[in-house]
Amino acid sequence: DAMVIQNPRYQVTQFGKPVTLSCSQTLNHNVMYWYQQKSSQAPKLLFHYYDKDFNNEADTPDNFQSRRPNTSFCFLDIRSPGLGDAAMYLCATSEKHLPNEKLFFGSGTQLSVL
Amino acid sequence: QKEVEQDPGPLSVPEGAIVSLNCTYSNSAFQYFMWYRQYSRKGPELLMYTYSSGNKEDGRFTAQVDKSSKYISLFIRDSQPSDSATYLCAMIDPRDKIIFGKGTRLHILP
């Protein structure tokens, strides 16, 4: 009954080799978010989509890109991963914009960079 | 001063004890307060969502908000080993963005 599904659960890539993480949702929510969470740190918002409208956080590096081809799917592309990009990447959804909405998270993709 | 402060722990308590988890925040404009539970290598799961000052209870969990002190708490009664996880407080700022704490690691000892 998973509602926000992230694939793969674990991803290993090489320094500088592009990688794509995927997220799908069965909730039909309008908003999809990508967070980066490093060990023992708070989740950090990278960007979000409201429908097809893309909203980038000011401090998100250009190395991170995203695509949302339809309501159900959203992708995170890391163009040239560095060692500092090793982290858990979390996808989340909400029906509409905050604040009167709840976030639903996927199980995350743990990215390792060798 | 950080916007949201949370003791990282770890906090170890015996099974059956009452657990108290806390966060302080600096921005008096925060209006919405949440607690998330995160098991190791999993995504956060929403436990409690409150708007105003006071208490909100859901089963063994009670969320408490004191806006005058800028202090929120989560109490877990009759703690179980399955409650062992990291607990993240979170609040929504005036720009409608969620600000998370770093989380407190909780261990319930059988």
Backbone of each chain as ProteinMPNN parsed JSONL, in Angstrom:
{"seq_chain_A": "DAMVIQNPRYQVTQFGKPVTLSCSQTLNHNVMYWYQQKSSQAPKLLFHYYDKDFNNEADTPDNFQSRRPNTSFCFLDIRSPGLGDAAMYLCATSEKHLPNEKLFFGSGTQLSVL", "coords_chain_A": {"N_chain_A": [[0.82, -1.214, 0.0], [2.106, 1.121, -0.433], [2.416, 4.609, -0.839], [3.985, 6.7, -1.658], [6.592, 6.114, -3.629], [9.906, 5.262, -3.91], [12.633, 4.733, -6.043], [15.932, 3.678, -6.958], [16.209, 1.882, -3.757], [18.759, 1.92, -2.765], [21.589, 3.442, -4.149], [24.526, 3.392, -5.922], [27.068, 5.363, -7.186], [29.625, 6.667, -9.366], [32.121, 9.159, -8.792], [31.338, 12.097, -10.436], [29.751, 10.821, -12.342], [26.706, 10.909, -13.982], [23.527, 10.599, -12.341], [20.241, 9.338, -11.801], [17.413, 9.62, -9.789], [14.281, 8.229, -8.86], [10.784, 8.912, -8.271], [7.52, 7.982, -7.451], [3.978, 8.428, -7.115], [0.864, 7.468, -5.669], [-1.127, 8.993, -4.785], [-2.2, 11.08, -6.113], [-1.453, 13.702, -5.672], [-0.903, 17.252, -5.832], [1.522, 18.502, -5.306], [4.969, 17.879, -5.326], [7.981, 17.092, -3.693], [11.542, 17.338, -3.303], [13.922, 16.311, -1.02], [17.098, 16.559, 0.587], [18.896, 14.605, 2.82], [21.419, 14.437, 5.087], [23.531, 12.418, 7.189], [22.377, 12.384, 10.493], [21.325, 14.918, 10.226], [18.96, 17.59, 9.57], [16.288, 17.2, 7.202], [16.759, 18.737, 4.025], [15.291, 20.997, 1.915], [15.34, 20.755, -1.559], [14.007, 21.37, -4.013], [10.674, 21.932, -5.364], [7.666, 20.862, -7.028], [4.683, 22.34, -8.057], [2.069, 21.042, -9.474], [2.988, 21.455, -12.74], [4.652, 23.518, -12.281], [7.802, 24.587, -11.455], [9.802, 25.004, -8.583], [12.622, 26.243, -7.355], [14.93, 26.0, -4.652], [16.823, 28.668, -3.286], [19.44, 28.086, -2.532], [20.072, 25.689, -3.691], [22.329, 23.692, -5.429], [23.392, 24.083, -8.877], [23.974, 21.679, -9.955], [22.01, 19.922, -9.342], [19.024, 18.801, -10.715], [15.597, 18.61, -11.815], [12.761, 16.738, -12.956], [9.366, 16.539, -13.93], [7.366, 14.637, -15.46], [4.675, 13.898, -15.466], [1.698, 13.813, -13.349], [2.137, 11.724, -11.563], [4.844, 11.0, -11.452], [8.2, 11.915, -10.553], [11.493, 13.073, -11.034], [14.877, 13.124, -9.888], [17.779, 14.501, -10.934], [21.207, 14.235, -10.785], [23.829, 15.846, -11.982], [26.667, 15.771, -11.991], [27.869, 14.038, -9.742], [29.345, 14.722, -6.6], [31.575, 13.853, -3.855], [30.447, 14.997, -1.645], [27.774, 14.875, -2.134], [26.736, 12.536, -1.33], [24.141, 11.051, 0.352], [20.88, 10.674, 1.907], [18.119, 10.759, -0.178], [15.051, 12.172, -0.248], [11.74, 11.889, -1.308], [8.701, 13.651, -1.301], [5.172, 14.282, -0.915], [2.349, 16.52, -1.146], [-1.103, 17.374, -0.951], [-1.921, 19.959, -1.622], [-0.426, 23.254, -1.545], [1.532, 24.092, 1.371], [0.367, 26.007, 4.255], [-1.614, 24.334, 5.286], [-1.524, 21.58, 4.898], [-0.474, 18.148, 4.842], [2.63, 16.437, 4.768], [3.696, 13.644, 2.894], [6.04, 11.175, 2.962], [8.339, 9.296, 0.95], [10.283, 6.212, 1.163], [12.856, 6.845, 0.684], [16.006, 7.234, -1.083], [19.158, 5.985, -0.71], [22.104, 7.393, -1.465], [25.299, 6.643, -2.547], [28.557, 7.817, -3.245], [31.343, 7.006, -5.044]], "CA_chain_A": [[0.0, 0.0, 0.0], [2.997, 2.28, -0.447], [1.775, 5.708, -1.533], [5.079, 7.427, -2.293], [7.534, 5.025, -3.884], [11.184, 5.74, -4.438], [13.531, 3.724, -6.59], [16.096, 2.478, -6.129], [16.409, 2.176, -2.334], [20.189, 2.211, -2.63], [22.206, 3.749, -5.427], [25.962, 3.683, -5.854], [27.554, 5.947, -8.42], [31.02, 7.115, -9.316], [32.363, 10.603, -8.806], [31.165, 12.721, -11.741], [28.873, 10.064, -13.245], [25.305, 11.333, -13.751], [22.639, 9.618, -11.728], [18.837, 9.749, -11.708], [16.583, 8.968, -8.782], [12.884, 8.362, -9.268], [9.732, 8.921, -7.265], [6.159, 7.915, -7.998], [2.97, 8.544, -6.06], [-0.479, 6.995, -6.013], [-2.05, 9.846, -4.038], [-2.7, 12.125, -7.016], [-1.187, 14.996, -5.053], [-0.417, 18.286, -6.748], [2.853, 18.996, -4.99], [6.011, 16.893, -5.065], [9.167, 17.73, -3.13], [12.767, 16.567, -3.132], [14.745, 16.711, 0.111], [18.374, 15.884, 0.832], [19.15, 14.455, 4.26], [22.696, 13.831, 5.448], [23.481, 11.695, 8.458], [22.128, 13.182, 11.709], [20.963, 16.288, 9.849], [17.577, 17.815, 9.175], [16.054, 17.188, 5.747], [16.938, 20.046, 3.397], [14.503, 21.07, 0.686], [16.074, 21.123, -2.776], [13.03, 22.032, -4.894], [9.383, 21.272, -5.408], [6.755, 21.136, -8.135], [3.24, 22.416, -7.886], [1.728, 20.606, -10.835], [4.186, 21.534, -13.585], [5.439, 24.696, -11.91], [9.017, 24.196, -10.738], [10.254, 25.991, -7.611], [13.955, 25.878, -6.896], [15.413, 26.725, -3.493], [17.907, 29.576, -3.69], [20.768, 27.535, -2.256], [20.248, 24.382, -4.324], [23.358, 23.799, -6.476], [22.97, 23.833, -10.261], [24.243, 20.265, -10.211], [20.774, 19.196, -9.093], [17.933, 19.159, -11.603], [14.433, 17.765, -11.599], [11.756, 16.643, -14.029], [8.088, 15.956, -13.545], [6.679, 14.435, -16.74], [3.233, 13.801, -15.239], [1.329, 13.978, -11.938], [2.559, 10.611, -10.723], [6.284, 10.761, -11.41], [9.139, 13.023, -10.452], [12.866, 12.567, -11.07], [15.969, 13.971, -9.433], [18.996, 14.256, -11.697], [22.456, 14.84, -10.291], [24.59, 15.846, -13.243], [28.055, 15.391, -11.75], [27.891, 13.857, -8.279], [30.586, 14.806, -5.843], [31.548, 13.072, -2.614], [29.555, 15.691, -0.713], [26.369, 14.632, -2.488], [26.299, 11.286, -0.702], [23.087, 11.408, 1.3], [19.559, 10.1, 1.657], [17.271, 11.669, -0.926], [13.667, 11.888, 0.116], [10.659, 12.47, -2.084], [7.496, 13.839, -0.494], [4.059, 14.89, -1.632], [1.219, 17.067, -0.403], [-2.203, 17.58, -1.891], [-1.787, 21.341, -2.077], [0.662, 23.95, -0.86], [1.478, 24.313, 2.802], [0.631, 25.267, 5.486], [-2.7, 23.483, 5.766], [-1.403, 20.269, 4.268], [0.481, 17.24, 5.464], [3.603, 15.855, 3.853], [3.849, 12.188, 2.899], [7.381, 10.876, 2.471], [8.745, 7.966, 0.527], [11.289, 5.575, 2.02], [14.156, 7.44, 0.422], [17.082, 6.562, -1.815], [20.46, 6.253, -0.104], [23.084, 7.544, -2.535], [26.724, 6.598, -2.229], [29.408, 8.29, -4.337], [32.674, 6.431, -4.86]], "C_chain_A": [[0.851, 1.261, 0.0], [2.404, 3.375, -1.31], [2.79, 6.593, -2.237], [6.233, 6.424, -2.409], [8.8, 5.591, -4.509], [12.031, 4.565, -4.902], [14.81, 4.371, -7.11], [16.198, 2.842, -4.649], [17.869, 2.552, -2.063], [20.779, 2.408, -4.02], [23.676, 4.068, -5.189], [26.371, 4.247, -7.203], [29.009, 6.359, -8.241], [31.067, 8.635, -9.34], [32.212, 11.118, -10.234], [30.245, 11.994, -12.7], [27.416, 10.413, -12.967], [24.452, 10.205, -13.18], [21.234, 10.207, -11.656], [18.124, 8.921, -10.666], [15.127, 9.211, -9.145], [11.934, 8.281, -8.09], [8.399, 8.821, -7.984], [5.181, 7.961, -6.83], [1.612, 8.082, -6.582], [-1.55, 7.875, -5.373], [-2.711, 10.911, -4.905], [-2.536, 13.528, -6.416], [-0.582, 15.966, -6.053], [1.054, 18.616, -6.541], [3.801, 17.821, -4.722], [7.299, 17.617, -4.704], [10.353, 16.763, -3.201], [13.567, 17.186, -1.982], [16.057, 15.923, 0.07], [18.569, 15.806, 2.341], [20.486, 13.752, 4.463], [22.603, 13.285, 6.862], [23.363, 12.659, 9.635], [21.824, 14.65, 11.411], [19.465, 16.377, 9.546], [17.432, 17.66, 7.664], [16.135, 18.615, 5.199], [16.194, 20.054, 2.07], [15.384, 21.531, -0.473], [15.183, 21.915, -3.728], [11.701, 21.321, -4.774], [8.62, 21.679, -6.66], [5.349, 21.301, -7.59], [2.667, 22.202, -9.276], [2.995, 20.666, -11.683], [5.077, 22.727, -13.255], [6.592, 24.292, -11.004], [9.464, 25.337, -9.841], [11.571, 25.533, -7.005], [14.29, 26.658, -5.626], [16.665, 27.509, -3.897], [19.286, 28.951, -3.52], [20.96, 26.134, -2.827], [21.269, 24.511, -5.453], [22.796, 23.469, -7.857], [23.152, 22.378, -10.672], [22.992, 19.398, -10.061], [19.676, 19.729, -10.003], [16.754, 18.221, -11.316], [13.506, 17.81, -12.804], [10.488, 16.039, -13.465], [7.259, 15.772, -14.816], [5.167, 14.324, -16.619], [2.956, 13.891, -13.742], [1.986, 12.936, -11.053], [4.06, 10.505, -10.513], [7.088, 12.039, -11.279], [10.544, 12.426, -10.357], [13.824, 13.608, -10.54], [17.207, 13.559, -10.219], [20.155, 14.975, -11.026], [23.453, 14.721, -11.425], [26.031, 15.365, -13.059], [28.241, 15.222, -10.246], [29.293, 13.994, -7.701], [30.451, 14.012, -4.558], [30.585, 13.695, -1.604], [28.088, 15.501, -1.016], [25.866, 13.294, -1.955], [25.349, 11.618, 0.431], [21.875, 10.525, 1.044], [18.752, 11.162, 0.911], [15.822, 11.229, -0.744], [12.712, 12.616, -0.821], [9.439, 12.579, -1.164], [6.411, 14.464, -1.344], [3.109, 15.554, -0.641], [0.132, 17.393, -1.421], [-2.144, 18.98, -2.492], [-0.605, 21.952, -1.351], [0.432, 24.01, 0.638], [0.869, 25.686, 3.064], [-0.442, 24.272, 5.874], [-2.696, 22.097, 5.131], [-0.369, 19.435, 5.013], [1.383, 16.655, 4.389], [3.643, 14.344, 4.03], [5.189, 11.873, 2.236], [7.466, 9.467, 1.922], [9.824, 7.426, 1.458], [12.701, 6.061, 1.736], [15.053, 6.589, -0.466], [18.396, 6.972, -1.168], [21.499, 6.256, -1.222], [24.495, 7.516, -1.979], [27.508, 7.03, -3.456], [30.823, 7.797, -4.081], [33.738, 7.231, -5.613]], "O_chain_A": [[0.387, 2.335, 0.382], [1.931, 3.098, -2.412], [2.5, 7.168, -3.286], [6.77, 5.955, -1.405], [8.754, 6.306, -5.51], [12.124, 3.539, -4.229], [14.778, 5.481, -7.64], [16.268, 4.028, -4.324], [18.155, 3.407, -1.224], [20.505, 1.641, -4.943], [24.018, 4.91, -4.359], [26.056, 3.67, -8.244], [29.541, 6.395, -7.132], [30.162, 9.297, -9.848], [32.883, 10.629, -11.143], [29.978, 12.506, -13.787], [26.938, 10.236, -11.846], [24.637, 9.03, -13.497], [21.059, 11.412, -11.475], [18.211, 7.693, -10.651], [14.777, 10.267, -9.671], [12.23, 7.674, -7.061], [8.173, 9.486, -8.994], [5.513, 7.582, -5.707], [1.264, 8.271, -7.748], [-2.735, 7.547, -5.412], [-3.665, 11.564, -4.482], [-3.367, 14.412, -6.625], [0.136, 15.583, -6.976], [1.754, 18.969, -7.489], [3.467, 16.893, -3.985], [7.662, 18.618, -5.321], [10.188, 15.543, -3.164], [13.848, 18.384, -1.961], [16.114, 14.79, -0.41], [18.429, 16.802, 3.051], [20.659, 12.604, 4.056], [21.709, 13.645, 7.628], [24.131, 13.612, 9.762], [22.044, 15.518, 12.255], [18.802, 15.369, 9.301], [18.368, 17.962, 6.923], [15.652, 19.565, 5.815], [16.441, 19.213, 1.206], [16.074, 22.547, -0.388], [15.556, 22.993, -4.191], [11.6, 20.253, -4.169], [8.899, 22.712, -7.268], [4.885, 20.508, -6.771], [2.766, 23.07, -10.144], [3.977, 19.993, -11.37], [6.124, 22.921, -13.873], [6.388, 23.73, -9.928], [9.506, 26.492, -10.264], [11.624, 24.566, -6.246], [13.973, 27.844, -5.527], [17.453, 27.068, -4.734], [20.202, 29.255, -4.284], [21.927, 25.458, -2.474], [21.101, 25.345, -6.342], [21.856, 22.686, -7.993], [22.54, 21.916, -11.635], [22.926, 18.286, -10.584], [19.426, 20.933, -10.063], [16.902, 17.186, -10.666], [13.474, 18.781, -13.559], [10.532, 15.14, -12.626], [6.521, 16.678, -15.202], [4.449, 14.625, -17.572], [3.888, 14.03, -12.949], [2.353, 13.229, -9.915], [4.503, 9.974, -9.495], [6.725, 13.089, -11.809], [10.759, 11.413, -9.692], [13.622, 14.81, -10.711], [17.628, 12.404, -10.17], [20.085, 16.17, -10.739], [23.871, 13.62, -11.783], [26.549, 14.627, -13.897], [28.706, 16.131, -9.559], [30.272, 13.466, -8.229], [29.364, 13.553, -4.207], [29.98, 12.986, -0.801], [27.237, 15.924, -0.233], [24.692, 12.962, -2.117], [25.69, 12.361, 1.35], [21.846, 9.737, 0.099], [18.709, 12.322, 1.322], [15.436, 10.098, -1.04], [12.866, 13.808, -1.087], [9.188, 11.693, -0.348], [6.689, 15.095, -2.364], [3.068, 15.203, 0.538], [0.41, 17.651, -2.592], [-2.296, 19.164, -3.7], [0.126, 21.267, -0.635], [-0.703, 23.983, 1.113], [0.854, 26.498, 2.138], [-0.193, 23.425, 6.732], [-3.751, 21.522, 4.863], [0.493, 19.961, 5.717], [0.96, 16.411, 3.259], [3.628, 13.829, 5.148], [5.435, 12.259, 1.094], [6.76, 8.563, 2.369], [10.228, 8.09, 2.413], [13.636, 5.725, 2.463], [14.872, 5.376, -0.577], [18.714, 8.159, -1.086], [21.74, 5.226, -1.852], [24.839, 8.264, -1.064], [27.168, 6.657, -4.579], [31.432, 8.112, -3.058], [34.918, 6.885, -5.567]]}, "seq_chain_B": "QKEVEQDPGPLSVPEGAIVSLNCTYSNSAFQYFMWYRQYSRKGPELLMYTYSSGNKEDGRFTAQVDKSSKYISLFIRDSQPSDSATYLCAMIDPRDKIIFGKGTRLHILP", "coords_chain_B": {"N_chain_B": [[21.45, 32.381, 16.376], [19.899, 29.265, 15.986], [17.037, 28.387, 14.003], [15.425, 26.232, 14.785], [15.893, 24.143, 17.481], [17.069, 21.058, 18.643], [17.734, 18.443, 20.804], [20.169, 16.073, 20.005], [20.427, 13.583, 21.197], [21.846, 10.269, 21.859], [18.779, 9.191, 23.411], [18.06, 7.052, 25.921], [15.731, 4.868, 27.253], [13.931, 2.766, 29.576], [11.73, 0.109, 28.591], [8.246, 0.769, 28.677], [8.398, 3.131, 30.073], [7.682, 6.693, 30.347], [8.291, 8.845, 27.698], [9.867, 11.892, 26.961], [10.216, 14.28, 24.559], [11.728, 17.126, 23.085], [11.635, 20.422, 21.584], [12.978, 23.618, 20.832], [12.272, 26.862, 19.501], [12.936, 29.792, 17.517], [11.487, 31.694, 16.122], [8.736, 33.574, 16.529], [6.656, 33.668, 14.778], [6.027, 31.214, 13.792], [3.452, 28.872, 13.182], [2.362, 26.356, 12.765], [2.898, 23.071, 13.901], [4.753, 20.094, 14.014], [5.418, 16.608, 14.517], [7.617, 14.139, 13.462], [8.359, 10.717, 12.902], [11.189, 8.792, 12.291], [12.435, 5.911, 11.107], [15.482, 3.994, 10.936], [17.165, 4.482, 7.919], [14.843, 5.03, 6.503], [12.022, 6.957, 5.255], [10.71, 9.99, 6.802], [7.814, 9.827, 8.941], [4.679, 11.173, 9.482], [3.594, 11.962, 12.691], [2.228, 13.655, 14.54], [0.286, 16.628, 14.301], [-0.145, 19.926, 14.864], [-1.806, 23.043, 15.488], [-2.311, 25.149, 17.298], [-1.471, 26.54, 20.556], [-1.281, 24.349, 23.396], [-2.467, 21.022, 24.18], [-2.436, 17.971, 22.272], [-3.741, 14.83, 21.758], [-3.079, 11.489, 20.725], [-3.666, 8.338, 20.828], [-1.0, 6.7, 22.295], [0.541, 8.92, 22.145], [1.25, 12.337, 22.882], [1.157, 15.62, 21.919], [2.528, 18.729, 22.711], [2.282, 22.218, 22.788], [3.784, 25.252, 23.509], [3.496, 28.338, 22.906], [4.201, 30.758, 24.051], [6.584, 30.3, 25.313], [7.995, 29.357, 23.217], [8.316, 26.574, 22.681], [8.102, 23.139, 22.144], [6.749, 19.874, 22.733], [6.867, 16.282, 22.697], [5.234, 13.578, 24.023], [5.543, 10.198, 24.873], [3.709, 7.578, 25.939], [3.87, 4.529, 27.88], [6.146, 3.292, 26.568], [7.514, 1.422, 23.836], [9.727, -1.095, 22.458], [9.487, -0.878, 19.688], [9.166, 1.805, 19.324], [11.619, 2.853, 19.094], [13.554, 5.037, 17.354], [14.339, 7.884, 15.262], [13.202, 11.055, 16.157], [11.779, 13.783, 14.68], [11.217, 17.176, 15.086], [9.137, 19.668, 13.588], [8.251, 22.692, 11.929], [6.184, 25.212, 10.431], [7.155, 27.957, 8.548], [6.633, 31.568, 8.09], [6.862, 31.789, 5.327], [5.642, 29.607, 4.427], [7.209, 27.325, 4.439], [8.598, 24.205, 5.485], [10.415, 23.844, 8.392], [12.744, 21.768, 9.681], [13.81, 20.129, 12.694], [16.959, 18.653, 13.756], [16.559, 16.191, 14.78], [15.983, 13.728, 17.369], [17.552, 10.906, 18.589], [16.064, 8.008, 19.738], [16.154, 5.347, 22.015], [14.52, 2.514, 23.083], [14.757, 0.421, 25.7], [14.509, -3.044, 26.042]], "CA_chain_B": [[20.555, 31.394, 16.992], [19.24, 28.44, 14.988], [15.576, 28.523, 14.03], [14.859, 25.106, 15.527], [16.92, 23.419, 18.217], [16.602, 19.771, 19.14], [18.833, 17.652, 21.359], [20.317, 14.902, 19.136], [20.449, 12.329, 21.93], [20.681, 9.393, 21.984], [18.025, 9.1, 24.637], [17.757, 5.642, 26.192], [14.798, 4.708, 28.37], [13.448, 1.384, 29.662], [10.395, -0.179, 28.062], [7.154, 1.097, 29.59], [8.577, 4.477, 30.64], [7.172, 7.833, 29.589], [9.369, 9.538, 26.996], [9.629, 13.301, 26.691], [11.089, 14.823, 23.514], [11.477, 18.571, 23.073], [12.274, 21.33, 20.641], [12.757, 25.047, 20.996], [12.366, 27.584, 18.234], [13.251, 31.212, 17.749], [10.608, 32.584, 15.363], [7.393, 33.567, 17.119], [5.657, 33.627, 13.711], [5.67, 29.827, 13.461], [2.077, 28.62, 13.59], [2.022, 24.95, 12.636], [3.949, 22.297, 14.537], [4.627, 18.682, 13.677], [6.409, 15.616, 14.923], [7.795, 13.027, 12.54], [9.167, 9.59, 13.345], [11.992, 8.279, 11.183], [13.222, 4.713, 11.37], [16.776, 3.993, 10.256], [17.168, 4.298, 6.465], [13.481, 5.165, 5.986], [11.555, 8.336, 5.223], [9.931, 10.424, 7.975], [6.386, 9.508, 8.968], [4.015, 12.157, 10.322], [2.94, 11.447, 13.905], [1.328, 14.628, 15.148], [0.216, 17.904, 13.571], [-0.941, 20.828, 15.695], [-1.801, 24.444, 15.053], [-2.335, 26.149, 18.363], [-0.913, 26.161, 21.846], [-2.078, 23.374, 24.133], [-2.154, 19.6, 24.024], [-3.187, 17.133, 21.344], [-3.457, 13.438, 22.097], [-3.432, 10.468, 19.741], [-3.195, 7.062, 21.365], [0.054, 6.84, 23.314], [1.313, 10.129, 21.85], [0.691, 13.635, 23.191], [1.962, 16.765, 21.481], [2.271, 19.918, 23.523], [2.861, 23.431, 22.216], [3.768, 26.436, 24.362], [3.985, 29.411, 22.026], [4.782, 31.853, 24.831], [7.97, 29.911, 25.592], [8.564, 28.839, 21.956], [8.766, 25.258, 23.147], [7.135, 22.075, 21.865], [7.117, 18.583, 23.308], [6.151, 15.064, 22.339], [5.292, 12.59, 25.077], [5.162, 8.842, 24.48], [3.382, 6.775, 27.121], [4.027, 3.078, 27.731], [7.053, 3.168, 25.427], [7.759, 0.078, 23.336], [10.944, -1.173, 21.639], [9.187, -0.427, 18.321], [9.227, 3.267, 19.293], [13.017, 3.244, 18.875], [13.633, 5.726, 16.068], [14.679, 9.298, 15.39], [12.007, 11.885, 16.156], [12.054, 15.111, 14.137], [10.178, 18.193, 15.182], [9.092, 20.502, 12.395], [7.282, 23.772, 12.005], [6.035, 25.91, 9.157], [7.496, 29.362, 8.726], [5.692, 32.469, 7.395], [6.937, 31.602, 3.871], [5.011, 28.306, 4.185], [8.208, 26.269, 4.278], [8.799, 23.406, 6.689], [11.737, 23.882, 9.018], [12.903, 20.571, 10.496], [14.915, 19.953, 13.621], [17.887, 17.606, 13.332], [16.073, 14.906, 15.269], [16.485, 13.096, 18.579], [17.548, 9.443, 18.499], [15.462, 7.396, 20.917], [16.291, 3.894, 22.156], [13.72, 1.924, 24.137], [15.472, -0.78, 26.129], [13.553, -4.086, 26.47]], "C_chain_B": [[19.845, 30.603, 15.891], [17.734, 28.568, 15.14], [14.925, 27.454, 14.886], [15.992, 24.334, 16.181], [16.32, 22.158, 18.81], [17.809, 18.985, 19.611], [18.976, 16.371, 20.537], [20.247, 13.555, 19.856], [21.791, 11.614, 21.728], [20.058, 9.437, 23.38], [17.623, 7.634, 24.817], [16.857, 5.549, 27.41], [14.316, 3.263, 28.404], [12.034, 1.264, 29.108], [9.331, 0.131, 29.12], [7.242, 2.49, 30.185], [7.889, 5.519, 29.761], [8.371, 8.573, 29.0], [8.946, 10.977, 26.758], [10.674, 13.798, 25.702], [10.734, 16.294, 23.325], [12.199, 19.284, 21.95], [12.013, 22.758, 21.079], [12.905, 25.719, 19.634], [12.475, 29.069, 18.513], [12.231, 32.157, 17.114], [9.178, 32.506, 15.904], [6.292, 33.521, 16.059], [5.282, 32.205, 13.298], [4.286, 29.523, 14.019], [1.723, 27.139, 13.623], [3.202, 24.119, 13.115], [3.698, 20.816, 14.306], [5.713, 17.861, 14.35], [6.405, 14.49, 13.908], [8.637, 11.957, 13.219], [9.901, 9.052, 12.119], [12.785, 7.067, 11.65], [14.475, 4.759, 10.513], [16.607, 3.661, 8.774], [15.755, 4.257, 5.879], [13.122, 6.648, 5.935], [10.791, 8.696, 6.485], [8.443, 10.115, 7.803], [5.725, 10.489, 9.924], [3.293, 11.479, 11.487], [1.863, 12.399, 14.413], [1.427, 15.944, 14.386], [-0.686, 18.818, 14.391], [-0.795, 22.26, 15.197], [-1.607, 25.387, 16.231], [-1.588, 25.668, 19.598], [-1.855, 25.181, 22.536], [-1.63, 21.967, 23.821], [-3.02, 18.951, 22.958], [-2.771, 15.695, 21.576], [-3.898, 12.518, 20.973], [-2.84, 9.153, 20.218], [-2.168, 7.284, 22.462], [0.843, 8.132, 23.161], [0.533, 11.385, 22.243], [1.66, 14.701, 22.725], [1.537, 17.981, 22.283], [2.988, 21.101, 22.9], [2.707, 24.571, 23.217], [4.363, 27.58, 23.545], [4.638, 30.53, 22.823], [6.25, 31.573, 25.144], [8.705, 29.448, 24.344], [9.171, 27.461, 22.2], [7.694, 24.243, 22.799], [7.667, 20.752, 22.389], [6.284, 17.468, 22.692], [6.353, 14.08, 23.482], [4.82, 11.249, 24.516], [4.937, 8.042, 25.755], [3.613, 5.295, 26.821], [4.94, 2.758, 26.535], [7.37, 1.698, 25.124], [9.076, 0.058, 22.543], [10.712, -0.694, 20.204], [9.14, 1.089, 18.198], [10.659, 3.768, 19.065], [13.169, 3.786, 17.457], [14.202, 7.115, 16.317], [13.39, 10.111, 15.256], [12.396, 13.308, 15.755], [10.894, 16.043, 14.463], [10.238, 19.036, 13.906], [8.039, 21.578, 12.585], [7.278, 24.532, 10.687], [6.262, 27.394, 9.371], [6.535, 30.247, 7.927], [5.772, 32.393, 5.873], [6.318, 30.27, 3.461], [6.021, 27.216, 3.859], [8.366, 25.522, 5.591], [10.245, 23.538, 7.133], [11.81, 22.673, 9.96], [13.987, 20.779, 11.546], [15.79, 18.804, 13.128], [17.489, 16.231, 13.838], [16.738, 14.463, 16.56], [16.406, 11.591, 18.396], [17.066, 8.864, 19.819], [15.679, 5.891, 20.882], [15.421, 3.447, 23.317], [14.332, 0.565, 24.463], [14.493, -1.829, 26.634], [13.802, -4.519, 27.908]], "O_chain_B": [[19.262, 31.186, 14.976], [17.216, 28.817, 16.228], [13.983, 27.733, 15.629], [16.939, 23.921, 15.512], [15.235, 22.169, 19.391], [18.801, 18.874, 18.89], [17.996, 15.643, 20.381], [20.038, 12.517, 19.229], [22.79, 12.278, 21.45], [20.733, 9.686, 24.38], [16.936, 7.057, 23.974], [17.177, 6.084, 28.471], [14.294, 2.599, 27.368], [11.25, 2.211, 29.158], [9.49, -0.198, 30.296], [6.264, 2.985, 30.745], [7.563, 5.268, 28.601], [9.334, 8.886, 29.7], [7.8, 11.245, 26.396], [11.873, 13.743, 25.974], [9.562, 16.663, 23.399], [13.221, 18.824, 21.439], [10.956, 23.068, 21.629], [13.577, 25.207, 18.739], [12.149, 29.541, 19.603], [12.124, 33.311, 17.532], [8.501, 31.489, 15.75], [5.12, 33.354, 16.396], [4.331, 32.008, 12.542], [3.973, 29.858, 15.161], [0.882, 26.715, 14.415], [4.354, 24.408, 12.79], [2.563, 20.346, 14.394], [6.78, 18.367, 14.7], [5.358, 13.957, 13.541], [9.523, 12.264, 14.017], [9.313, 8.88, 11.052], [13.687, 7.18, 12.479], [14.533, 5.461, 9.503], [15.974, 2.664, 8.425], [15.494, 3.557, 4.9], [13.825, 7.488, 6.498], [10.276, 7.813, 7.171], [7.898, 10.137, 6.699], [6.165, 10.625, 11.066], [2.497, 10.559, 11.301], [0.732, 11.993, 14.678], [2.49, 16.325, 13.897], [-1.862, 18.514, 14.59], [0.201, 22.629, 14.574], [-0.814, 26.325, 16.153], [-1.136, 24.525, 19.663], [-3.062, 25.182, 22.294], [-0.553, 21.747, 23.268], [-4.177, 19.324, 22.761], [-1.581, 15.381, 21.59], [-4.94, 12.723, 20.35], [-1.652, 8.891, 20.03], [-2.437, 7.976, 23.444], [1.728, 8.411, 23.97], [-0.665, 11.498, 21.984], [2.836, 14.69, 23.088], [0.35, 18.225, 22.501], [4.158, 21.004, 22.529], [1.608, 24.818, 23.714], [5.579, 27.763, 23.503], [5.545, 31.191, 22.318], [7.061, 32.496, 25.231], [9.904, 29.175, 24.397], [10.355, 27.221, 21.963], [6.519, 24.441, 23.109], [8.877, 20.54, 22.476], [5.162, 17.678, 22.233], [7.483, 13.779, 23.867], [3.833, 11.177, 23.784], [5.855, 7.852, 26.552], [3.56, 4.863, 25.67], [4.546, 2.043, 25.613], [7.477, 0.863, 26.022], [9.491, 1.089, 22.014], [11.627, -0.166, 19.571], [9.079, 1.614, 17.086], [10.879, 4.963, 18.866], [12.939, 3.072, 16.482], [14.509, 7.474, 17.453], [12.59, 9.877, 14.35], [13.226, 13.948, 16.4], [9.738, 15.745, 14.16], [11.27, 19.099, 13.237], [7.062, 21.394, 13.312], [8.248, 24.496, 9.928], [5.656, 28.014, 10.245], [5.712, 29.734, 7.169], [4.869, 32.869, 5.186], [6.439, 29.844, 2.312], [5.728, 26.296, 3.096], [8.282, 26.109, 6.67], [11.174, 23.363, 6.344], [11.038, 22.569, 10.912], [14.955, 21.507, 11.323], [15.419, 18.076, 12.208], [18.019, 15.219, 13.38], [17.9, 14.776, 16.817], [15.344, 11.05, 18.087], [17.592, 9.188, 20.883], [15.428, 5.237, 19.87], [15.572, 3.953, 24.429], [14.411, -0.319, 23.611], [13.721, -1.556, 27.553], [13.093, -5.383, 28.424]]}, "name": "protein", "num_of_chains": 2, "seq": "DAMVIQNPRYQVTQFGKPVTLSCSQTLNHNVMYWYQQKSSQAPKLLFHYYDKDFNNEADTPDNFQSRRPNTSFCFLDIRSPGLGDAAMYLCATSEKHLPNEKLFFGSGTQLSVLQKEVEQDPGPLSVPEGAIVSLNCTYSNSAFQYFMWYRQYSRKGPELLMYTYSSGNKEDGRFTAQVDKSSKYISLFIRDSQPSDSATYLCAMIDPRDKIIFGKGTRLHILP"}
